[in-house]
């Protein structure tokens, strides 16, 4: 199953608001260039985690994302 991330998810990992926004923007551009035209929408702010990992060149531990969500909802 594909995991998706938003700017806010990336901020939970320690990225600034601007960095999170730019990572989502770069991921959307990359996906749109691959022919996935729905990523050209300005209102779309959720991108596959795998694409962000490709841009960063590192694997993001999904457990960290889940841990921060659990702590916030507790």
CHARMM internal coordinates of N, CA and C (Angstrom, degrees):
IC EDIT
DIST 1 N 1 CA 1.4484
DIST 1 CA 1 C 1.5307
ANGL 1 N 1 CA 1 C 109.12
DIST 1 C 2 N 1.2971
ANGL 1 CA 1 C 2 N 116.06
DIHE 1 N 1 CA 1 C 2 N 134.83
DIST 2 N 2 CA 1.4535
ANGL 1 C 2 N 2 CA 121.16
DIHE 1 CA 1 C 2 N 2 CA -178.68
DIST 2 CA 2 C 1.5206
ANGL 2 N 2 CA 2 C 110.01
DIHE 1 C 2 N 2 CA 2 C -78.18
DIST 2 C 3 N 1.3189
ANGL 2 CA 2 C 3 N 116.28
DIHE 2 N 2 CA 2 C 3 N 131.97
DIST 3 N 3 CA 1.4638
ANGL 2 C 3 N 3 CA 122.26
DIHE 2 CA 2 C 3 N 3 CA 176.06
DIST 3 CA 3 C 1.5200
ANGL 3 N 3 CA 3 C 108.25
DIHE 2 C 3 N 3 CA 3 C -95.48
DIST 3 C 4 N 1.3158
ANGL 3 CA 3 C 4 N 116.36
DIHE 3 N 3 CA 3 C 4 N 140.77
DIST 4 N 4 CA 1.4514
ANGL 3 C 4 N 4 CA 121.60
DIHE 3 CA 3 C 4 N 4 CA 179.32
DIST 4 CA 4 C 1.5222
ANGL 4 N 4 CA 4 C 109.75
DIHE 3 C 4 N 4 CA 4 C -116.86
DIST 4 C 5 N 1.3299
ANGL 4 CA 4 C 5 N 116.52
DIHE 4 N 4 CA 4 C 5 N 150.68
DIST 5 N 5 CA 1.4589
ANGL 4 C 5 N 5 CA 121.87
DIHE 4 CA 4 C 5 N 5 CA 178.41
DIST 5 CA 5 C 1.5233
ANGL 5 N 5 CA 5 C 109.82
DIHE 4 C 5 N 5 CA 5 C -130.55
DIST 5 C 6 N 1.3222
ANGL 5 CA 5 C 6 N 114.32
DIHE 5 N 5 CA 5 C 6 N 156.02
DIST 6 N 6 CA 1.4554
ANGL 5 C 6 N 6 CA 122.19
DIHE 5 CA 5 C 6 N 6 CA 175.41
DIST 6 CA 6 C 1.5203
ANGL 6 N 6 CA 6 C 108.59
DIHE 5 C 6 N 6 CA 6 C -119.18
DIST 6 C 7 N 1.3132
ANGL 6 CA 6 C 7 N 115.69
DIHE 6 N 6 CA 6 C 7 N 175.60
DIST 7 N 7 CA 1.4637
ANGL 6 C 7 N 7 CA 121.00
DIHE 6 CA 6 C 7 N 7 CA 176.36
DIST 7 CA 7 C 1.5260
ANGL 7 N 7 CA 7 C 109.94
DIHE 6 C 7 N 7 CA 7 C -57.06
DIST 7 C 8 N 1.3231
ANGL 7 CA 7 C 8 N 117.33
DIHE 7 N 7 CA 7 C 8 N -41.54
DIST 8 N 8 CA 1.4638
ANGL 7 C 8 N 8 CA 120.69
DIHE 7 CA 7 C 8 N 8 CA -178.56
DIST 8 CA 8 C 1.5259
ANGL 8 N 8 CA 8 C 112.00
DIHE 7 C 8 N 8 CA 8 C -65.37
DIST 8 C 9 N 1.3251
ANGL 8 CA 8 C 9 N 117.30
DIHE 8 N 8 CA 8 C 9 N -36.30
DIST 9 N 9 CA 1.4664
ANGL 8 C 9 N 9 CA 120.54
DIHE 8 CA 8 C 9 N 9 CA 175.98
DIST 9 CA 9 C 1.5255
ANGL 9 N 9 CA 9 C 110.12
DIHE 8 C 9 N 9 CA 9 C -62.33
DIST 9 C 10 N 1.3223
ANGL 9 CA 9 C 10 N 116.16
DIHE 9 N 9 CA 9 C 10 N -42.00
DIST 10 N 10 CA 1.4612
ANGL 9 C 10 N 10 CA 120.28
DIHE 9 CA 9 C 10 N 10 CA -179.95
DIST 10 CA 10 C 1.5277
ANGL 10 N 10 CA 10 C 111.01
DIHE 9 C 10 N 10 CA 10 C -67.90
DIST 10 C 11 N 1.3254
ANGL 10 CA 10 C 11 N 117.03
DIHE 10 N 10 CA 10 C 11 N -33.07
DIST 11 N 11 CA 1.4614
ANGL 10 C 11 N 11 CA 120.34
DIHE 10 CA 10 C 11 N 11 CA 176.93
DIST 11 CA 11 C 1.5276
ANGL 11 N 11 CA 11 C 110.55
DIHE 10 C 11 N 11 CA 11 C -65.76
DIST 11 C 12 N 1.3319
ANGL 11 CA 11 C 12 N 117.51
DIHE 11 N 11 CA 11 C 12 N -34.30
DIST 12 N 12 CA 1.4672
ANGL 11 C 12 N 12 CA 121.41
DIHE 11 CA 11 C 12 N 12 CA 177.29
DIST 12 CA 12 C 1.5245
ANGL 12 N 12 CA 12 C 111.30
DIHE 11 C 12 N 12 CA 12 C -64.24
DIST 12 C 13 N 1.3349
ANGL 12 CA 12 C 13 N 115.91
DIHE 12 N 12 CA 12 C 13 N -24.25
DIST 13 N 13 CA 1.4678
ANGL 12 C 13 N 13 CA 120.73
DIHE 12 CA 12 C 13 N 13 CA 179.48
DIST 13 CA 13 C 1.5240
ANGL 13 N 13 CA 13 C 112.06
DIHE 12 C 13 N 13 CA 13 C -86.70
DIST 13 C 14 N 1.3448
ANGL 13 CA 13 C 14 N 117.04
DIHE 13 N 13 CA 13 C 14 N -2.88
DIST 14 N 14 CA 1.4567
ANGL 13 C 14 N 14 CA 119.89
DIHE 13 CA 13 C 14 N 14 CA 176.74
DIST 14 CA 14 C 1.5146
ANGL 14 N 14 CA 14 C 115.14
DIHE 13 C 14 N 14 CA 14 C 111.38
DIST 14 C 15 N 1.3198
ANGL 14 CA 14 C 15 N 117.90
DIHE 14 N 14 CA 14 C 15 N -2.01
DIST 15 N 15 CA 1.4604
ANGL 14 C 15 N 15 CA 120.15
DIHE 14 CA 14 C 15 N 15 CA 177.23
DIST 15 CA 15 C 1.5225
ANGL 15 N 15 CA 15 C 109.18
DIHE 14 C 15 N 15 CA 15 C -78.89
DIST 15 C 16 N 1.3175
ANGL 15 CA 15 C 16 N 116.38
DIHE 15 N 15 CA 15 C 16 N 150.01
DIST 16 N 16 CA 1.4609
ANGL 15 C 16 N 16 CA 119.96
DIHE 15 CA 15 C 16 N 16 CA 176.12
DIST 16 CA 16 C 1.5256
ANGL 16 N 16 CA 16 C 108.93
DIHE 15 C 16 N 16 CA 16 C -73.11
DIST 16 C 17 N 1.3162
ANGL 16 CA 16 C 17 N 115.85
DIHE 16 N 16 CA 16 C 17 N 168.28
DIST 17 N 17 CA 1.4647
ANGL 16 C 17 N 17 CA 120.64
DIHE 16 CA 16 C 17 N 17 CA 178.32
DIST 17 CA 17 C 1.5244
ANGL 17 N 17 CA 17 C 110.53
DIHE 16 C 17 N 17 CA 17 C -58.22
DIST 17 C 18 N 1.3193
ANGL 17 CA 17 C 18 N 116.04
DIHE 17 N 17 CA 17 C 18 N -44.05
DIST 18 N 18 CA 1.4651
ANGL 17 C 18 N 18 CA 121.02
DIHE 17 CA 17 C 18 N 18 CA -179.43
DIST 18 CA 18 C 1.5263
ANGL 18 N 18 CA 18 C 111.00
DIHE 17 C 18 N 18 CA 18 C -64.86
DIST 18 C 19 N 1.3328
ANGL 18 CA 18 C 19 N 116.64
DIHE 18 N 18 CA 18 C 19 N -44.11
DIST 19 N 19 CA 1.4629
ANGL 18 C 19 N 19 CA 120.32
DIHE 18 CA 18 C 19 N 19 CA 179.92
DIST 19 CA 19 C 1.5303
ANGL 19 N 19 CA 19 C 110.84
DIHE 18 C 19 N 19 CA 19 C -63.12
DIST 19 C 20 N 1.3240
ANGL 19 CA 19 C 20 N 116.84
DIHE 19 N 19 CA 19 C 20 N -42.09
DIST 20 N 20 CA 1.4580
ANGL 19 C 20 N 20 CA 120.68
DIHE 19 CA 19 C 20 N 20 CA 178.01
DIST 20 CA 20 C 1.5160
ANGL 20 N 20 CA 20 C 111.57
DIHE 19 C 20 N 20 CA 20 C -62.28
DIST 20 C 21 N 1.3328
ANGL 20 CA 20 C 21 N 115.89
DIHE 20 N 20 CA 20 C 21 N -42.78
DIST 21 N 21 CA 1.4591
ANGL 20 C 21 N 21 CA 120.58
DIHE 20 CA 20 C 21 N 21 CA 179.10
DIST 21 CA 21 C 1.5248
ANGL 21 N 21 CA 21 C 110.64
DIHE 20 C 21 N 21 CA 21 C -63.25
DIST 21 C 22 N 1.3310
ANGL 21 CA 21 C 22 N 116.95
DIHE 21 N 21 CA 21 C 22 N -43.02
DIST 22 N 22 CA 1.4587
ANGL 21 C 22 N 22 CA 120.80
DIHE 21 CA 21 C 22 N 22 CA -178.37
DIST 22 CA 22 C 1.5298
ANGL 22 N 22 CA 22 C 111.66
DIHE 21 C 22 N 22 CA 22 C -68.75
DIST 22 C 23 N 1.3256
ANGL 22 CA 22 C 23 N 117.94
DIHE 22 N 22 CA 22 C 23 N -36.48
DIST 23 N 23 CA 1.4673
ANGL 22 C 23 N 23 CA 120.55
DIHE 22 CA 22 C 23 N 23 CA 176.92
DIST 23 CA 23 C 1.5299
ANGL 23 N 23 CA 23 C 110.72
DIHE 22 C 23 N 23 CA 23 C -64.13
DIST 23 C 24 N 1.3263
ANGL 23 CA 23 C 24 N 116.84
DIHE 23 N 23 CA 23 C 24 N -42.41
DIST 24 N 24 CA 1.4672
ANGL 23 C 24 N 24 CA 120.37
DIHE 23 CA 23 C 24 N 24 CA 177.44
DIST 24 CA 24 C 1.5226
ANGL 24 N 24 CA 24 C 109.42
DIHE 23 C 24 N 24 CA 24 C -64.20
DIST 24 C 25 N 1.3202
ANGL 24 CA 24 C 25 N 116.77
DIHE 24 N 24 CA 24 C 25 N -42.14
DIST 25 N 25 CA 1.4682
ANGL 24 C 25 N 25 CA 121.04
DIHE 24 CA 24 C 25 N 25 CA -179.69
DIST 25 CA 25 C 1.5336
ANGL 25 N 25 CA 25 C 111.08
DIHE 24 C 25 N 25 CA 25 C -63.08
DIST 25 C 26 N 1.3356
ANGL 25 CA 25 C 26 N 116.98
DIHE 25 N 25 CA 25 C 26 N -44.50
DIST 26 N 26 CA 1.4643
ANGL 25 C 26 N 26 CA 120.90
DIHE 25 CA 25 C 26 N 26 CA 178.84
DIST 26 CA 26 C 1.5265
ANGL 26 N 26 CA 26 C 110.72
DIHE 25 C 26 N 26 CA 26 C -63.68
DIST 26 C 27 N 1.3288
ANGL 26 CA 26 C 27 N 115.99
DIHE 26 N 26 CA 26 C 27 N -40.52
DIST 27 N 27 CA 1.4674
ANGL 26 C 27 N 27 CA 119.93
DIHE 26 CA 26 C 27 N 27 CA 179.49
DIST 27 CA 27 C 1.5256
ANGL 27 N 27 CA 27 C 110.47
DIHE 26 C 27 N 27 CA 27 C -64.49
DIST 27 C 28 N 1.3315
ANGL 27 CA 27 C 28 N 116.93
DIHE 27 N 27 CA 27 C 28 N -42.20
DIST 28 N 28 CA 1.4654
ANGL 27 C 28 N 28 CA 120.38
DIHE 27 CA 27 C 28 N 28 CA 178.75
DIST 28 CA 28 C 1.5255
ANGL 28 N 28 CA 28 C 110.84
DIHE 27 C 28 N 28 CA 28 C -62.62
DIST 28 C 29 N 1.3227
ANGL 28 CA 28 C 29 N 116.88
DIHE 28 N 28 CA 28 C 29 N -41.88
DIST 29 N 29 CA 1.4661
ANGL 28 C 29 N 29 CA 120.90
DIHE 28 CA 28 C 29 N 29 CA 179.09
DIST 29 CA 29 C 1.5224
ANGL 29 N 29 CA 29 C 110.34
DIHE 28 C 29 N 29 CA 29 C -63.06
DIST 29 C 30 N 1.3211
ANGL 29 CA 29 C 30 N 116.29
DIHE 29 N 29 CA 29 C 30 N -44.93
DIST 30 N 30 CA 1.4656
ANGL 29 C 30 N 30 CA 121.09
DIHE 29 CA 29 C 30 N 30 CA -179.99
DIST 30 CA 30 C 1.5291
ANGL 30 N 30 CA 30 C 110.81
DIHE 29 C 30 N 30 CA 30 C -60.89
DIST 30 C 31 N 1.3165
ANGL 30 CA 30 C 31 N 116.97
DIHE 30 N 30 CA 30 C 31 N -44.86
DIST 31 N 31 CA 1.4632
ANGL 30 C 31 N 31 CA 121.22
DIHE 30 CA 30 C 31 N 31 CA -179.29
DIST 31 CA 31 C 1.5256
ANGL 31 N 31 CA 31 C 111.36
DIHE 30 C 31 N 31 CA 31 C -68.18
DIST 31 C 32 N 1.3257
ANGL 31 CA 31 C 32 N 117.33
DIHE 31 N 31 CA 31 C 32 N -39.04
DIST 32 N 32 CA 1.4697
ANGL 31 C 32 N 32 CA 120.81
DIHE 31 CA 31 C 32 N 32 CA 178.19
DIST 32 CA 32 C 1.5263
ANGL 32 N 32 CA 32 C 110.37
DIHE 31 C 32 N 32 CA 32 C -64.35
DIST 32 C 33 N 1.3316
ANGL 32 CA 32 C 33 N 116.92
DIHE 32 N 32 CA 32 C 33 N -38.14
DIST 33 N 33 CA 1.4661
ANGL 32 C 33 N 33 CA 121.10
DIHE 32 CA 32 C 33 N 33 CA 178.12
DIST 33 CA 33 C 1.5259
ANGL 33 N 33 CA 33 C 112.19
DIHE 32 C 33 N 33 CA 33 C -67.99
DIST 33 C 34 N 1.3250
ANGL 33 CA 33 C 34 N 116.78
DIHE 33 N 33 CA 33 C 34 N -21.87
DIST 34 N 34 CA 1.4623
ANGL 33 C 34 N 34 CA 121.38
DIHE 33 CA 33 C 34 N 34 CA 177.07
DIST 34 CA 34 C 1.5304
ANGL 34 N 34 CA 34 C 111.40
DIHE 33 C 34 N 34 CA 34 C -84.97
DIST 34 C 35 N 1.3291
ANGL 34 CA 34 C 35 N 116.40
DIHE 34 N 34 CA 34 C 35 N 2.40
DIST 35 N 35 CA 1.4546
ANGL 34 C 35 N 35 CA 120.41
DIHE 34 CA 34 C 35 N 35 CA 177.06
DIST 35 CA 35 C 1.5176
ANGL 35 N 35 CA 35 C 115.10
DIHE 34 C 35 N 35 CA 35 C 100.41
DIST 35 C 36 N 1.3119
ANGL 35 CA 35 C 36 N 117.19
DIHE 35 N 35 CA 35 C 36 N 1.92
DIST 36 N 36 CA 1.4645
ANGL 35 C 36 N 36 CA 120.85
DIHE 35 CA 35 C 36 N 36 CA 178.70
DIST 36 CA 36 C 1.5299
ANGL 36 N 36 CA 36 C 108.21
DIHE 35 C 36 N 36 CA 36 C -88.87
DIST 36 C 37 N 1.3182
ANGL 36 CA 36 C 37 N 115.32
DIHE 36 N 36 CA 36 C 37 N 81.11
DIST 37 N 37 CA 1.4651
ANGL 36 C 37 N 37 CA 121.37
DIHE 36 CA 36 C 37 N 37 CA -168.59
DIST 37 CA 37 C 1.5259
ANGL 37 N 37 CA 37 C 114.15
DIHE 36 C 37 N 37 CA 37 C -65.62
DIST 37 C 38 N 1.3370
ANGL 37 CA 37 C 38 N 119.08
DIHE 37 N 37 CA 37 C 38 N -21.31
DIST 38 N 38 CA 1.4636
ANGL 37 C 38 N 38 CA 118.88
DIHE 37 CA 37 C 38 N 38 CA -179.73
DIST 38 CA 38 C 1.5262
ANGL 38 N 38 CA 38 C 111.27
DIHE 37 C 38 N 38 CA 38 C -66.82
DIST 38 C 39 N 1.3305
ANGL 38 CA 38 C 39 N 118.33
DIHE 38 N 38 CA 38 C 39 N -16.48
DIST 39 N 39 CA 1.4630
ANGL 38 C 39 N 39 CA 120.93
DIHE 38 CA 38 C 39 N 39 CA 176.16
DIST 39 CA 39 C 1.5253
ANGL 39 N 39 CA 39 C 112.20
DIHE 38 C 39 N 39 CA 39 C -77.92
DIST 39 C 40 N 1.3298
ANGL 39 CA 39 C 40 N 117.90
DIHE 39 N 39 CA 39 C 40 N -1.07
DIST 40 N 40 CA 1.4605
ANGL 39 C 40 N 40 CA 121.49
DIHE 39 CA 39 C 40 N 40 CA 174.47
DIST 40 CA 40 C 1.5233
ANGL 40 N 40 CA 40 C 111.29
DIHE 39 C 40 N 40 CA 40 C -79.53
DIST 40 C 41 N 1.3087
ANGL 40 CA 40 C 41 N 118.26
DIHE 40 N 40 CA 40 C 41 N -10.71
DIST 41 N 41 CA 1.4611
ANGL 40 C 41 N 41 CA 123.30
DIHE 40 CA 40 C 41 N 41 CA -179.12
DIST 41 CA 41 C 1.5266
ANGL 41 N 41 CA 41 C 110.71
DIHE 40 C 41 N 41 CA 41 C -67.90
DIST 41 C 42 N 1.3291
ANGL 41 CA 41 C 42 N 116.32
DIHE 41 N 41 CA 41 C 42 N 130.84
DIST 42 N 42 CA 1.4643
ANGL 41 C 42 N 42 CA 120.53
DIHE 41 CA 41 C 42 N 42 CA 179.18
DIST 42 CA 42 C 1.5226
ANGL 42 N 42 CA 42 C 112.11
DIHE 41 C 42 N 42 CA 42 C -69.72
DIST 42 C 43 N 1.3148
ANGL 42 CA 42 C 43 N 116.95
DIHE 42 N 42 CA 42 C 43 N -26.68
DIST 43 N 43 CA 1.4552
ANGL 42 C 43 N 43 CA 120.39
DIHE 42 CA 42 C 43 N 43 CA -176.99
DIST 43 CA 43 C 1.5175
ANGL 43 N 43 CA 43 C 114.28
DIHE 42 C 43 N 43 CA 43 C -80.01
DIST 43 C 44 N 1.3071
ANGL 43 CA 43 C 44 N 117.27
DIHE 43 N 43 CA 43 C 44 N -10.79
DIST 44 N 44 CA 1.4592
ANGL 43 C 44 N 44 CA 121.07
DIHE 43 CA 43 C 44 N 44 CA -177.66
DIST 44 CA 44 C 1.5237
ANGL 44 N 44 CA 44 C 109.67
DIHE 43 C 44 N 44 CA 44 C -83.88
DIST 44 C 45 N 1.3236
ANGL 44 CA 44 C 45 N 117.05
DIHE 44 N 44 CA 44 C 45 N 121.24
DIST 45 N 45 CA 1.4568
ANGL 44 C 45 N 45 CA 120.72
DIHE 44 CA 44 C 45 N 45 CA -177.81
DIST 45 CA 45 C 1.5107
ANGL 45 N 45 CA 45 C 113.49
DIHE 44 C 45 N 45 CA 45 C -122.46
DIST 45 C 46 N 1.3124
ANGL 45 CA 45 C 46 N 117.59
DIHE 45 N 45 CA 45 C 46 N 15.70
DIST 46 N 46 CA 1.4682
ANGL 45 C 46 N 46 CA 122.50
DIHE 45 CA 45 C 46 N 46 CA -177.79
DIST 46 CA 46 C 1.5198
ANGL 46 N 46 CA 46 C 108.14
DIHE 45 C 46 N 46 CA 46 C -121.67
DIST 46 C 47 N 1.3375
ANGL 46 CA 46 C 47 N 116.03
DIHE 46 N 46 CA 46 C 47 N 126.26
DIST 47 N 47 CA 1.4633
ANGL 46 C 47 N 47 CA 121.17
DIHE 46 CA 46 C 47 N 47 CA -177.74
DIST 47 CA 47 C 1.5281
ANGL 47 N 47 CA 47 C 109.39
DIHE 46 C 47 N 47 CA 47 C -130.40
DIST 47 C 48 N 1.3315
ANGL 47 CA 47 C 48 N 117.36
DIHE 47 N 47 CA 47 C 48 N 157.66
DIST 48 N 48 CA 1.4657
ANGL 47 C 48 N 48 CA 119.85
DIHE 47 CA 47 C 48 N 48 CA 178.63
DIST 48 CA 48 C 1.5363
ANGL 48 N 48 CA 48 C 111.91
DIHE 47 C 48 N 48 CA 48 C -62.63
DIST 48 C 49 N 1.3158
ANGL 48 CA 48 C 49 N 115.71
DIHE 48 N 48 CA 48 C 49 N 136.26
DIST 49 N 49 CA 1.4596
ANGL 48 C 49 N 49 CA 121.78
DIHE 48 CA 48 C 49 N 49 CA 178.18
DIST 49 CA 49 C 1.5219
ANGL 49 N 49 CA 49 C 110.42
DIHE 48 C 49 N 49 CA 49 C -57.66
DIST 49 C 50 N 1.3154
ANGL 49 CA 49 C 50 N 116.76
DIHE 49 N 49 CA 49 C 50 N -38.28
DIST 50 N 50 CA 1.4680
ANGL 49 C 50 N 50 CA 122.04
DIHE 49 CA 49 C 50 N 50 CA -178.96
DIST 50 CA 50 C 1.5334
ANGL 50 N 50 CA 50 C 111.47
DIHE 49 C 50 N 50 CA 50 C -58.24
DIST 50 C 51 N 1.3276
ANGL 50 CA 50 C 51 N 117.48
DIHE 50 N 50 CA 50 C 51 N -38.43
DIST 51 N 51 CA 1.4640
ANGL 50 C 51 N 51 CA 121.12
DIHE 50 CA 50 C 51 N 51 CA -179.82
DIST 51 CA 51 C 1.5228
ANGL 51 N 51 CA 51 C 110.49
DIHE 50 C 51 N 51 CA 51 C -68.26
DIST 51 C 52 N 1.3253
ANGL 51 CA 51 C 52 N 117.53
DIHE 51 N 51 CA 51 C 52 N -40.71
DIST 52 N 52 CA 1.4669
ANGL 51 C 52 N 52 CA 121.14
DIHE 51 CA 51 C 52 N 52 CA 177.40
DIST 52 CA 52 C 1.5263
ANGL 52 N 52 CA 52 C 109.56
DIHE 51 C 52 N 52 CA 52 C -64.14
DIST 52 C 53 N 1.3238
ANGL 52 CA 52 C 53 N 116.85
DIHE 52 N 52 CA 52 C 53 N -39.78
DIST 53 N 53 CA 1.4646
ANGL 52 C 53 N 53 CA 120.56
DIHE 52 CA 52 C 53 N 53 CA 178.23
DIST 53 CA 53 C 1.5271
ANGL 53 N 53 CA 53 C 111.01
DIHE 52 C 53 N 53 CA 53 C -62.75
DIST 53 C 54 N 1.3280
ANGL 53 CA 53 C 54 N 117.23
DIHE 53 N 53 CA 53 C 54 N -38.54
DIST 54 N 54 CA 1.4667
ANGL 53 C 54 N 54 CA 120.85
DIHE 53 CA 53 C 54 N 54 CA 177.79
DIST 54 CA 54 C 1.5247
ANGL 54 N 54 CA 54 C 110.71
DIHE 53 C 54 N 54 CA 54 C -63.63
DIST 54 C 55 N 1.3169
ANGL 54 CA 54 C 55 N 117.35
DIHE 54 N 54 CA 54 C 55 N -40.46
DIST 55 N 55 CA 1.4639
ANGL 54 C 55 N 55 CA 121.36
DIHE 54 CA 54 C 55 N 55 CA 179.82
DIST 55 CA 55 C 1.5221
ANGL 55 N 55 CA 55 C 110.31
DIHE 54 C 55 N 55 CA 55 C -66.09
DIST 55 C 56 N 1.3345
ANGL 55 CA 55 C 56 N 116.47
DIHE 55 N 55 CA 55 C 56 N -44.20
DIST 56 N 56 CA 1.4649
ANGL 55 C 56 N 56 CA 120.75
DIHE 55 CA 55 C 56 N 56 CA -178.50
DIST 56 CA 56 C 1.5265
ANGL 56 N 56 CA 56 C 112.55
DIHE 55 C 56 N 56 CA 56 C -75.78
DIST 56 C 57 N 1.3159
ANGL 56 CA 56 C 57 N 116.54
DIHE 56 N 56 CA 56 C 57 N -28.09
DIST 57 N 57 CA 1.4564
ANGL 56 C 57 N 57 CA 120.48
DIHE 56 CA 56 C 57 N 57 CA -177.89
DIST 57 CA 57 C 1.5154
ANGL 57 N 57 CA 57 C 113.57
DIHE 56 C 57 N 57 CA 57 C 81.11
DIST 57 C 58 N 1.3320
ANGL 57 CA 57 C 58 N 116.72
DIHE 57 N 57 CA 57 C 58 N 15.01
DIST 58 N 58 CA 1.4647
ANGL 57 C 58 N 58 CA 121.56
DIHE 57 CA 57 C 58 N 58 CA 178.05
DIST 58 CA 58 C 1.5205
ANGL 58 N 58 CA 58 C 109.34
DIHE 57 C 58 N 58 CA 58 C -137.73
DIST 58 C 59 N 1.3271
ANGL 58 CA 58 C 59 N 115.34
DIHE 58 N 58 CA 58 C 59 N 156.04
DIST 59 N 59 CA 1.4627
ANGL 58 C 59 N 59 CA 121.20
DIHE 58 CA 58 C 59 N 59 CA 177.20
DIST 59 CA 59 C 1.5222
ANGL 59 N 59 CA 59 C 108.46
DIHE 58 C 59 N 59 CA 59 C -86.91
DIST 59 C 60 N 1.3193
ANGL 59 CA 59 C 60 N 116.07
DIHE 59 N 59 CA 59 C 60 N 132.88
DIST 60 N 60 CA 1.4608
ANGL 59 C 60 N 60 CA 121.54
DIHE 59 CA 59 C 60 N 60 CA 177.45
DIST 60 CA 60 C 1.5199
ANGL 60 N 60 CA 60 C 107.96
DIHE 59 C 60 N 60 CA 60 C -96.49
DIST 60 C 61 N 1.3155
ANGL 60 CA 60 C 61 N 115.97
DIHE 60 N 60 CA 60 C 61 N 128.22
DIST 61 N 61 CA 1.4601
ANGL 60 C 61 N 61 CA 121.23
DIHE 60 CA 60 C 61 N 61 CA -179.85
DIST 61 CA 61 C 1.5297
ANGL 61 N 61 CA 61 C 109.23
DIHE 60 C 61 N 61 CA 61 C -71.97
DIST 61 C 62 N 1.3164
ANGL 61 CA 61 C 62 N 116.43
DIHE 61 N 61 CA 61 C 62 N 114.01
DIST 62 N 62 CA 1.4652
ANGL 61 C 62 N 62 CA 121.45
DIHE 61 CA 61 C 62 N 62 CA -177.87
DIST 62 CA 62 C 1.5223
ANGL 62 N 62 CA 62 C 111.61
DIHE 61 C 62 N 62 CA 62 C -64.42
DIST 62 C 63 N 1.3291
ANGL 62 CA 62 C 63 N 117.37
DIHE 62 N 62 CA 62 C 63 N -25.81
DIST 63 N 63 CA 1.4607
ANGL 62 C 63 N 63 CA 120.58
DIHE 62 CA 62 C 63 N 63 CA 179.48
DIST 63 CA 63 C 1.5208
ANGL 63 N 63 CA 63 C 111.18
DIHE 62 C 63 N 63 CA 63 C -63.77
DIST 63 C 64 N 1.3270
ANGL 63 CA 63 C 64 N 117.02
DIHE 63 N 63 CA 63 C 64 N -32.32
DIST 64 N 64 CA 1.4654
ANGL 63 C 64 N 64 CA 120.31
DIHE 63 CA 63 C 64 N 64 CA 178.35
DIST 64 CA 64 C 1.5228
ANGL 64 N 64 CA 64 C 109.66
DIHE 63 C 64 N 64 CA 64 C -64.46
DIST 64 C 65 N 1.3296
ANGL 64 CA 64 C 65 N 116.68
DIHE 64 N 64 CA 64 C 65 N -42.94
DIST 65 N 65 CA 1.4651
ANGL 64 C 65 N 65 CA 120.06
DIHE 64 CA 64 C 65 N 65 CA 177.77
DIST 65 CA 65 C 1.5244
ANGL 65 N 65 CA 65 C 110.63
DIHE 64 C 65 N 65 CA 65 C -62.11
DIST 65 C 66 N 1.3236
ANGL 65 CA 65 C 66 N 117.08
DIHE 65 N 65 CA 65 C 66 N -42.91
DIST 66 N 66 CA 1.4624
ANGL 65 C 66 N 66 CA 120.74
DIHE 65 CA 65 C 66 N 66 CA -179.79
DIST 66 CA 66 C 1.5191
ANGL 66 N 66 CA 66 C 111.21
DIHE 65 C 66 N 66 CA 66 C -66.71
DIST 66 C 67 N 1.3441
ANGL 66 CA 66 C 67 N 117.74
DIHE 66 N 66 CA 66 C 67 N -40.29
DIST 67 N 67 CA 1.4577
ANGL 66 C 67 N 67 CA 121.54
DIHE 66 CA 66 C 67 N 67 CA 179.78
DIST 67 CA 67 C 1.5183
ANGL 67 N 67 CA 67 C 111.33
DIHE 66 C 67 N 67 CA 67 C -61.62
DIST 67 C 68 N 1.3364
ANGL 67 CA 67 C 68 N 117.56
DIHE 67 N 67 CA 67 C 68 N -42.19
DIST 68 N 68 CA 1.4641
ANGL 67 C 68 N 68 CA 119.75
DIHE 67 CA 67 C 68 N 68 CA -179.16
DIST 68 CA 68 C 1.5241
ANGL 68 N 68 CA 68 C 110.65
DIHE 67 C 68 N 68 CA 68 C -68.86
DIST 68 C 69 N 1.3265
ANGL 68 CA 68 C 69 N 118.17
DIHE 68 N 68 CA 68 C 69 N -34.54
DIST 69 N 69 CA 1.4671
ANGL 68 C 69 N 69 CA 120.83
DIHE 68 CA 68 C 69 N 69 CA 177.32
DIST 69 CA 69 C 1.5239
ANGL 69 N 69 CA 69 C 110.53
DIHE 68 C 69 N 69 CA 69 C -67.20
DIST 69 C 70 N 1.3139
ANGL 69 CA 69 C 70 N 117.21
DIHE 69 N 69 CA 69 C 70 N -41.49
DIST 70 N 70 CA 1.4653
ANGL 69 C 70 N 70 CA 121.23
DIHE 69 CA 69 C 70 N 70 CA -179.31
DIST 70 CA 70 C 1.5221
ANGL 70 N 70 CA 70 C 110.05
DIHE 69 C 70 N 70 CA 70 C -65.03
DIST 70 C 71 N 1.3348
ANGL 70 CA 70 C 71 N 117.77
DIHE 70 N 70 CA 70 C 71 N -43.75
DIST 71 N 71 CA 1.4631
ANGL 70 C 71 N 71 CA 121.39
DIHE 70 CA 70 C 71 N 71 CA -179.83
DIST 71 CA 71 C 1.5200
ANGL 71 N 71 CA 71 C 111.34
DIHE 70 C 71 N 71 CA 71 C -64.03
DIST 71 C 72 N 1.3244
ANGL 71 CA 71 C 72 N 117.49
DIHE 71 N 71 CA 71 C 72 N -38.00
DIST 72 N 72 CA 1.4586
ANGL 71 C 72 N 72 CA 120.37
DIHE 71 CA 71 C 72 N 72 CA -179.72
DIST 72 CA 72 C 1.5188
ANGL 72 N 72 CA 72 C 111.82
DIHE 71 C 72 N 72 CA 72 C -70.19
DIST 72 C 73 N 1.3166
ANGL 72 CA 72 C 73 N 117.28
DIHE 72 N 72 CA 72 C 73 N -33.01
DIST 73 N 73 CA 1.4623
ANGL 72 C 73 N 73 CA 121.05
DIHE 72 CA 72 C 73 N 73 CA -177.46
DIST 73 CA 73 C 1.5235
ANGL 73 N 73 CA 73 C 112.96
DIHE 72 C 73 N 73 CA 73 C -87.82
DIST 73 C 74 N 1.3199
ANGL 73 CA 73 C 74 N 117.59
DIHE 73 N 73 CA 73 C 74 N -7.37
DIST 74 N 74 CA 1.4703
ANGL 73 C 74 N 74 CA 120.90
DIHE 73 CA 73 C 74 N 74 CA -178.14
DIST 74 CA 74 C 1.5123
ANGL 74 N 74 CA 74 C 111.68
DIHE 73 C 74 N 74 CA 74 C -78.94
END
COOR INIT
IC SEED 1 N 1 CA 1 C
IC BUILD
